[in-house]
Amino acid sequence: VAEKTFGLTVSQVESVPHSLEFSSFATKTGDDEELFSIYGWLATLSNVTPHRLKKSKWMKKLNAALIDWLGLQVTKEDMESTIQLMEPYDMISPGLEVDSPPFTWTREFKLPHAVWAAGRGLVALLLPNFHSVDLIWLEPTGWKGVGFTKFTREGGGDLEDLQAKSRSYLEKQLVLCFGSYVAARLLLPSEESNNLSRLEIDEARQIATRMVLEYGWGPDDNHMVYWTMELQYKGNLNLGMDHKTELEAKIEKLFNMACDKAAELILKNRRSLDALVEHLLEYDAVNKKGMSRILEENGAVQEPEPFMLITYKNYE
């Protein structure tokens, strides 16, 4: 909590404990009709109870027992889950950008964001020996976004650091970039303009370009390296037009292969995708335990190792 609230003023920090407790309580679920009937009975009882009795230790114990019986007691696990969902002050990496909040928090508004988050999270869950998906959630009061996925990076390190990564890792990362795009094409109306995946598509094109030009890892492996970290590809390499066109075709083919692989993964696990989206629309968040349950209940099929987007060629 201290790390995520670093930079807040003293007055802002004072409200953090109450906000955490309220957020933890808001995630609790129950039978609304049953709760409202009990609330009505409690309101009536409160009106006839003497003020002195309300403040007694016996009444406080009774209130605590009633809250626990209703399943509304905030547990340590609830608080830890809420803390995980907290956005680091002024450091959040947005899942999606929101240009003009506030907005009405309805299923219709949440749908494209839930599809974005569920598609990205599902592909990460299905890829073998890849990032661990800790949380998928929708944040109505996010500073810079609505849909988020929280990963524990495989092997640690930053997502932007593509140097010294294995070929298999880069191929998995390339496929991951298309999870939200494929899910949106599958679940959202075709006439609906959806640009939520644009950042991932740009990242995919960057990874495909680097794989072909820096590592020689393309649809047909090549020993030739066209750039290094000191000379980054800007689209203006001094190459003949035919050779440049050939390289661009390789990049495009690798790009399309990754998109097709993501589509294959999601189509095989369509039921899991639908279940994740529905869970997000109803509860706004799903943790690691919930994801495991959803995948198991819907017969998810994980990709086996070794994962290969391209059939490797061996050179002597």
DRENDO-1510 file (C-alpha; in Angstrom, 1 decimal, always signed):
<recs>
REC; n; res; u; v; w
REC; 1; VAL; +0.0; +0.0; +0.0 .
REC; 2; ALA; +2.8; +2.4; +0.8 .
REC; 3; GLU; +4.4; +1.8; -2.6 .
REC; 4; LYS; +1.2; +2.4; -4.4 .
REC; 5; THR; +0.3; +5.5; -2.5 .
REC; 6; PHE; +3.7; +7.1; -2.7 .
REC; 7; GLY; +3.3; +10.7; -3.7 .
REC; 8; LEU; -0.1; +11.3; -2.2 .
REC; 9; THR; -0.6; +14.3; +0.2 .
REC; 10; VAL; -1.2; +13.7; +3.9 .
REC; 11; SER; -4.9; +14.5; +3.5 .
REC; 12; GLN; -5.2; +12.0; +0.6 .
REC; 13; VAL; -3.4; +9.3; +2.6 .
REC; 14; GLU; -5.9; +9.7; +5.5 .
REC; 15; SER; -8.7; +8.5; +3.3 .
REC; 16; VAL; -6.9; +5.4; +2.0 .
REC; 17; PRO; -7.9; +3.0; +4.9 .
REC; 18; HIS; -11.6; +3.8; +4.6 .
REC; 19; SER; -11.5; +3.6; +0.8 .
REC; 20; LEU; -9.8; +0.2; +0.9 .
REC; 21; GLU; -12.4; -1.1; +3.4 .
REC; 22; PHE; -15.2; +0.3; +1.2 .
REC; 23; SER; -13.7; -1.2; -2.0 .
REC; 24; SER; -13.3; -4.6; -0.3 .
REC; 25; PHE; -16.9; -4.5; +0.9 .
REC; 26; ALA; -18.2; -3.5; -2.6 .
REC; 27; THR; -16.7; -6.7; -4.0 .
REC; 28; LYS; -18.8; -8.9; -1.8 .
REC; 29; THR; -21.8; -10.7; -3.4 .
REC; 30; GLY; -25.0; -12.0; -2.0 .
REC; 31; ASP; -28.7; -12.4; -2.6 .
REC; 32; ASP; -30.0; -8.9; -3.1 .
REC; 33; GLU; -33.7; -9.7; -2.3 .
REC; 34; GLU; -32.7; -11.5; +0.9 .
REC; 35; LEU; -30.4; -8.7; +2.0 .
REC; 36; PHE; -32.9; -6.0; +1.4 .
REC; 37; SER; -35.6; -7.8; +3.4 .
REC; 38; ILE; -33.1; -8.2; +6.3 .
REC; 39; TYR; -32.1; -4.5; +6.0 .
REC; 40; GLY; -35.8; -3.5; +6.3 .
REC; 41; TRP; -36.1; -5.6; +9.4 .
REC; 42; LEU; -32.9; -4.2; +10.9 .
REC; 43; ALA; -34.1; -0.6; +10.2 .
REC; 44; THR; -37.3; -1.3; +12.1 .
REC; 45; LEU; -35.4; -2.8; +15.0 .
REC; 46; SER; -33.0; +0.1; +15.1 .
REC; 47; ASN; -35.8; +2.6; +15.4 .
REC; 48; VAL; -37.2; +0.9; +18.6 .
REC; 49; THR; -33.8; +0.1; +20.2 .
REC; 50; PRO; -32.7; +2.6; +22.9 .
REC; 51; HIS; -29.6; +4.6; +22.0 .
REC; 52; ARG; -27.7; +3.4; +25.1 .
REC; 53; LEU; -28.3; -0.2; +24.1 .
REC; 54; LYS; -27.0; +0.5; +20.6 .
REC; 55; LYS; -23.6; +1.5; +22.0 .
REC; 56; SER; -23.3; -1.5; +24.3 .
REC; 57; LYS; -20.6; -4.1; +23.8 .
REC; 58; TRP; -23.3; -6.8; +23.5 .
REC; 59; MET; -25.0; -5.0; +20.6 .
REC; 60; LYS; -21.7; -4.5; +18.8 .
REC; 61; LYS; -20.9; -8.2; +19.1 .
REC; 62; LEU; -24.4; -9.0; +17.8 .
REC; 63; ASN; -23.8; -6.6; +14.8 .
REC; 64; ALA; -20.5; -8.2; +14.0 .
REC; 65; ALA; -22.0; -11.7; +14.2 .
REC; 66; LEU; -24.9; -10.6; +11.9 .
REC; 67; ILE; -22.5; -9.2; +9.3 .
REC; 68; ASP; -20.5; -12.4; +9.4 .
REC; 69; TRP; -23.7; -14.5; +9.0 .
REC; 70; LEU; -24.7; -12.4; +6.0 .
REC; 71; GLY; -21.4; -13.1; +4.3 .
REC; 72; LEU; -20.4; -9.4; +4.4 .
REC; 73; GLN; -17.5; -9.6; +6.7 .
REC; 74; VAL; -14.4; -8.2; +5.0 .
REC; 75; THR; -11.6; -10.8; +5.4 .
REC; 76; LYS; -7.9; -10.6; +5.1 .
REC; 77; GLU; -8.1; -12.2; +1.6 .
REC; 78; ASP; -10.7; -9.6; +0.5 .
REC; 79; MET; -8.4; -6.8; +1.6 .
REC; 80; GLU; -5.3; -8.3; -0.1 .
REC; 81; SER; -7.2; -8.7; -3.3 .
REC; 82; THR; -8.3; -5.1; -3.1 .
REC; 83; ILE; -4.7; -3.9; -2.5 .
REC; 84; GLN; -3.6; -5.9; -5.6 .
REC; 85; LEU; -6.2; -4.0; -7.6 .
REC; 86; MET; -5.0; -0.6; -6.5 .
REC; 87; GLU; -3.5; +1.5; -9.1 .
REC; 88; PRO; +0.0; +2.9; -8.2 .
REC; 89; TYR; -0.4; +6.6; -7.9 .
REC; 90; ASP; +0.8; +8.4; -11.1 .
REC; 91; MET; +2.5; +5.2; -12.3 .
REC; 92; ILE; -0.4; +3.1; -13.8 .
REC; 93; SER; +0.3; +1.5; -17.2 .
REC; 94; PRO; -3.2; +1.8; -18.8 .
REC; 95; GLY; -4.9; -1.1; -20.5 .
REC; 96; LEU; -7.1; +1.2; -22.5 .
REC; 97; GLU; -7.2; +5.0; -22.7 .
REC; 98; VAL; -10.4; +6.8; -21.8 .
REC; 99; ASP; -10.7; +10.2; -23.5 .
REC; 100; SER; -13.8; +11.7; -21.8 .
REC; 101; PRO; -14.8; +10.3; -18.4 .
REC; 102; PRO; -17.1; +10.3; -16.5 .
REC; 103; PHE; -19.4; +7.6; -17.9 .
REC; 104; THR; -22.4; +5.5; -17.0 .
REC; 105; TRP; -21.2; +2.2; -15.6 .
REC; 106; THR; -23.5; -0.2; -17.5 .
REC; 107; ARG; -23.1; -3.6; -19.1 .
REC; 108; GLU; -23.3; -2.0; -22.5 .
REC; 109; PHE; -20.4; +0.4; -21.6 .
REC; 110; LYS; -18.4; -2.3; -20.0 .
REC; 111; LEU; -18.8; -4.9; -22.8 .
REC; 112; PRO; -15.9; -3.8; -25.2 .
REC; 113; HIS; -13.6; -3.3; -22.3 .
REC; 114; ALA; -14.5; -6.7; -20.8 .
REC; 115; VAL; -13.9; -8.3; -24.2 .
REC; 116; TRP; -10.5; -6.6; -24.5 .
REC; 117; ALA; -9.3; -7.7; -21.1 .
REC; 118; ALA; -10.8; -11.2; -21.3 .
REC; 119; GLY; -9.3; -11.9; -24.8 .
REC; 120; ARG; -5.8; -10.7; -23.7 .
REC; 121; GLY; -5.9; -12.6; -20.4 .
REC; 122; LEU; -7.2; -15.8; -22.0 .
REC; 123; VAL; -4.4; -16.0; -24.6 .
REC; 124; ALA; -1.8; -15.4; -21.8 .
REC; 125; LEU; -3.4; -18.2; -19.8 .
REC; 126; LEU; -3.4; -20.7; -22.7 .
REC; 127; LEU; +0.2; -20.1; -23.8 .
REC; 128; PRO; +2.6; -22.6; -22.1 .
REC; 129; ASN; +5.4; -21.4; -19.7 .
REC; 130; PHE; +4.4; -17.8; -20.2 .
REC; 131; HIS; +3.3; -14.9; -18.1 .
REC; 132; SER; +1.3; -15.7; -15.0 .
REC; 133; VAL; -2.1; -13.9; -15.1 .
REC; 134; ASP; -2.8; -12.5; -11.6 .
REC; 135; LEU; -5.8; -10.4; -12.2 .
REC; 136; ILE; -8.2; -9.2; -14.9 .
REC; 137; TRP; -10.4; -6.3; -14.0 .
REC; 138; LEU; -12.5; -3.3; -15.0 .
REC; 139; GLU; -11.9; -0.1; -13.1 .
REC; 140; PRO; -14.7; +2.5; -13.2 .
REC; 141; THR; -12.5; +5.2; -11.6 .
REC; 142; GLY; -9.2; +4.5; -13.3 .
REC; 143; TRP; -7.1; +7.5; -14.0 .
REC; 144; LYS; -6.1; +6.4; -17.5 .
REC; 145; GLY; -8.0; +3.2; -18.3 .
REC; 146; VAL; -11.0; +0.9; -17.9 .
REC; 147; GLY; -9.8; -2.6; -18.7 .
REC; 148; PHE; -6.6; -4.0; -17.1 .
REC; 149; THR; -4.7; -7.3; -17.0 .
REC; 150; LYS; -2.0; -7.8; -14.4 .
REC; 151; PHE; +0.8; -10.2; -15.3 .
REC; 152; THR; +3.8; -11.6; -13.4 .
REC; 153; ARG; +6.4; -11.6; -16.2 .
REC; 154; GLU; +7.9; -14.9; -17.1 .
REC; 155; GLY; +11.5; -14.8; -16.0 .
REC; 156; GLY; +11.1; -11.3; -14.6 .
REC; 157; GLY; +12.2; -8.2; -16.4 .
REC; 158; ASP; +10.3; -5.5; -18.3 .
REC; 159; LEU; +8.0; -6.2; -21.2 .
REC; 160; GLU; +9.8; -3.7; -23.3 .
REC; 161; ASP; +13.1; -5.5; -22.9 .
REC; 162; LEU; +13.1; -7.7; -25.9 .
REC; 163; GLN; +16.9; -8.2; -26.0 .
REC; 164; ALA; +18.2; -11.6; -24.9 .
REC; 165; LYS; +14.7; -13.1; -25.1 .
REC; 166; SER; +14.3; -16.5; -26.6 .
REC; 167; ARG; +12.6; -17.1; -29.9 .
REC; 168; SER; +9.8; -19.0; -28.2 .
REC; 169; TYR; +9.2; -16.1; -25.8 .
REC; 170; LEU; +9.0; -13.5; -28.6 .
REC; 171; GLU; +6.6; -15.7; -30.6 .
REC; 172; LYS; +4.4; -16.1; -27.5 .
REC; 173; GLN; +4.5; -12.3; -26.9 .
REC; 174; LEU; +3.6; -11.7; -30.6 .
REC; 175; VAL; +0.6; -14.0; -30.3 .
REC; 176; LEU; -0.5; -12.4; -27.0 .
REC; 177; CYS; -0.7; -9.0; -28.8 .
REC; 178; PHE; -3.6; -10.3; -30.9 .
REC; 179; GLY; -5.7; -11.7; -28.0 .
REC; 180; SER; -7.9; -8.6; -27.5 .
REC; 181; TYR; -8.1; -8.0; -31.3 .
REC; 182; VAL; -9.4; -11.5; -32.1 .
REC; 183; ALA; -11.8; -11.4; -29.1 .
REC; 184; ALA; -13.3; -8.1; -30.3 .
REC; 185; ARG; -13.8; -9.3; -33.8 .
REC; 186; LEU; -15.5; -12.4; -32.5 .
REC; 187; LEU; -17.8; -10.9; -29.8 .
REC; 188; LEU; -18.4; -7.3; -30.7 .
REC; 189; PRO; -20.9; -6.2; -33.4 .
REC; 190; SER; -19.1; -5.8; -36.8 .
REC; 191; GLU; -20.4; -2.3; -37.3 .
REC; 192; GLU; -19.1; -1.1; -33.9 .
REC; 193; SER; -15.9; +0.9; -34.2 .
REC; 194; ASN; -13.4; -0.6; -31.8 .
REC; 195; ASN; -9.9; +0.8; -31.5 .
REC; 196; LEU; -9.1; -0.6; -28.0 .
REC; 197; SER; -6.5; -3.0; -29.4 .
REC; 198; ARG; -4.5; -0.5; -31.4 .
REC; 199; LEU; -1.6; -0.4; -28.9 .
REC; 200; GLU; -1.2; -4.2; -29.0 .
REC; 201; ILE; -1.4; -4.2; -32.8 .
REC; 202; ASP; +1.4; -1.6; -32.9 .
REC; 203; GLU; +3.4; -3.6; -30.5 .
REC; 204; ALA; +2.9; -6.8; -32.6 .
REC; 205; ARG; +4.2; -5.0; -35.7 .
REC; 206; GLN; +7.2; -3.8; -33.8 .
REC; 207; ILE; +8.0; -7.3; -32.5 .
REC; 208; ALA; +7.6; -8.9; -35.9 .
REC; 209; THR; +9.9; -6.3; -37.5 .
REC; 210; ARG; +12.6; -6.8; -34.9 .
REC; 211; MET; +12.4; -10.6; -35.2 .
REC; 212; VAL; +12.9; -10.5; -39.0 .
REC; 213; LEU; +15.5; -7.7; -39.1 .
REC; 214; GLU; +17.5; -8.0; -35.9 .
REC; 215; TYR; +17.4; -11.8; -35.3 .
REC; 216; GLY; +16.7; -13.2; -38.7 .
REC; 217; TRP; +13.7; -15.1; -37.3 .
REC; 218; GLY; +11.0; -14.9; -40.0 .
REC; 219; PRO; +8.8; -17.3; -42.0 .
REC; 220; ASP; +12.1; -18.5; -43.6 .
REC; 221; ASP; +15.1; -18.1; -41.3 .
REC; 222; ASN; +17.9; -15.9; -42.6 .
REC; 223; HIS; +21.4; -15.4; -41.2 .
REC; 224; MET; +21.4; -11.8; -42.4 .
REC; 225; VAL; +20.9; -9.1; -39.7 .
REC; 226; TYR; +19.8; -5.7; -41.0 .
REC; 227; TRP; +19.9; -3.8; -37.7 .
REC; 228; THR; +21.2; -3.7; -34.2 .
REC; 229; MET; +20.1; -1.7; -31.1 .
REC; 230; GLU; +22.5; +1.0; -32.3 .
REC; 231; LEU; +20.8; +1.2; -35.7 .
REC; 232; GLN; +17.1; +0.9; -35.3 .
REC; 233; TYR; +14.8; +0.2; -38.2 .
REC; 234; LYS; +12.9; +3.4; -39.2 .
REC; 235; GLY; +11.5; +2.2; -42.6 .
REC; 236; ASN; +14.4; +3.9; -44.4 .
REC; 237; LEU; +17.0; +1.1; -44.8 .
REC; 238; ASN; +19.4; +1.6; -47.7 .
REC; 239; LEU; +18.1; -1.4; -49.6 .
REC; 240; GLY; +17.0; -2.1; -53.1 .
REC; 241; MET; +13.3; -1.7; -53.7 .
REC; 242; ASP; +12.9; -5.4; -54.4 .
REC; 243; HIS; +14.8; -6.5; -51.3 .
REC; 244; LYS; +13.0; -4.0; -49.1 .
REC; 245; THR; +9.6; -5.3; -50.5 .
REC; 246; GLU; +10.7; -8.9; -49.7 .
REC; 247; LEU; +11.5; -8.0; -46.1 .
REC; 248; GLU; +8.2; -6.2; -45.6 .
REC; 249; ALA; +6.4; -9.2; -47.0 .
REC; 250; LYS; +8.2; -11.5; -44.4 .
REC; 251; ILE; +7.2; -9.1; -41.6 .
REC; 252; GLU; +3.6; -9.1; -42.8 .
REC; 253; LYS; +3.5; -12.8; -43.1 .
REC; 254; LEU; +4.9; -13.3; -39.5 .
REC; 255; PHE; +2.4; -10.7; -38.3 .
REC; 256; ASN; -0.5; -12.6; -39.9 .
REC; 257; MET; +0.7; -16.0; -38.6 .
REC; 258; ALA; +0.6; -14.7; -35.1 .
REC; 259; CYS; -3.0; -13.3; -35.6 .
REC; 260; ASP; -4.1; -16.7; -37.0 .
REC; 261; LYS; -2.6; -18.5; -34.1 .
REC; 262; ALA; -4.4; -16.2; -31.6 .
REC; 263; ALA; -7.6; -16.8; -33.4 .
REC; 264; GLU; -7.0; -20.6; -33.3 .
REC; 265; LEU; -6.4; -20.5; -29.6 .
REC; 266; ILE; -9.5; -18.4; -28.9 .
REC; 267; LEU; -11.8; -20.4; -31.2 .
REC; 268; LYS; -10.8; -23.6; -29.5 .
REC; 269; ASN; -11.7; -22.0; -26.1 .
REC; 270; ARG; -14.7; -19.9; -27.1 .
REC; 271; ARG; -16.7; -21.1; -24.0 .
REC; 272; SER; -13.9; -20.0; -21.7 .
REC; 273; LEU; -13.8; -16.6; -23.4 .
REC; 274; ASP; -17.6; -16.1; -23.1 .
REC; 275; ALA; -17.4; -17.2; -19.4 .
REC; 276; LEU; -14.6; -14.7; -18.6 .
REC; 277; VAL; -16.4; -11.8; -20.3 .
REC; 278; GLU; -19.7; -12.6; -18.5 .
REC; 279; HIS; -17.8; -12.8; -15.1 .
REC; 280; LEU; -16.2; -9.4; -15.8 .
REC; 281; LEU; -19.6; -7.9; -16.7 .
REC; 282; GLU; -21.1; -9.1; -13.5 .
REC; 283; TYR; -18.3; -8.7; -11.0 .
REC; 284; ASP; -15.8; -6.3; -12.7 .
REC; 285; ALA; -12.9; -8.5; -11.7 .
REC; 286; VAL; -11.6; -12.1; -11.7 .
REC; 287; ASN; -8.5; -13.3; -9.8 .
REC; 288; LYS; -6.2; -16.3; -10.4 .
REC; 289; LYS; -8.4; -18.7; -8.6 .
REC; 290; GLY; -11.5; -17.6; -10.5 .
REC; 291; MET; -9.7; -17.9; -13.8 .
REC; 292; SER; -8.6; -21.5; -13.0 .
REC; 293; ARG; -12.1; -22.4; -12.1 .
REC; 294; ILE; -13.6; -20.9; -15.3 .
REC; 295; LEU; -11.0; -22.6; -17.5 .
REC; 296; GLU; -11.6; -26.0; -15.8 .
REC; 297; GLU; -15.4; -25.7; -16.0 .
REC; 298; ASN; -15.3; -24.9; -19.7 .
REC; 299; GLY; -12.8; -27.5; -20.7 .
REC; 300; ALA; -10.0; -25.1; -21.8 .
REC; 301; VAL; -7.3; -26.6; -24.0 .
REC; 302; GLN; -3.9; -25.2; -23.3 .
REC; 303; GLU; -1.1; -25.1; -25.9 .
REC; 304; PRO; +1.6; -27.7; -25.4 .
REC; 305; GLU; +5.3; -27.2; -25.3 .
REC; 306; PRO; +7.4; -26.8; -27.3 .
REC; 307; PHE; +5.4; -23.8; -28.6 .
REC; 308; MET; +6.3; -23.0; -32.2 .
REC; 309; LEU; +4.7; -20.3; -34.3 .
REC; 310; ILE; +7.1; -21.2; -37.1 .
REC; 311; THR; +8.8; -24.5; -38.0 .
REC; 312; TYR; +12.5; -23.7; -37.2 .
REC; 313; LYS; +15.2; -24.4; -39.8 .
REC; 314; ASN; +18.6; -25.7; -38.8 .
REC; 315; TYR; +21.7; -24.4; -40.5 .
REC; 316; GLU; +25.2; -25.8; -40.2 .
</recs>
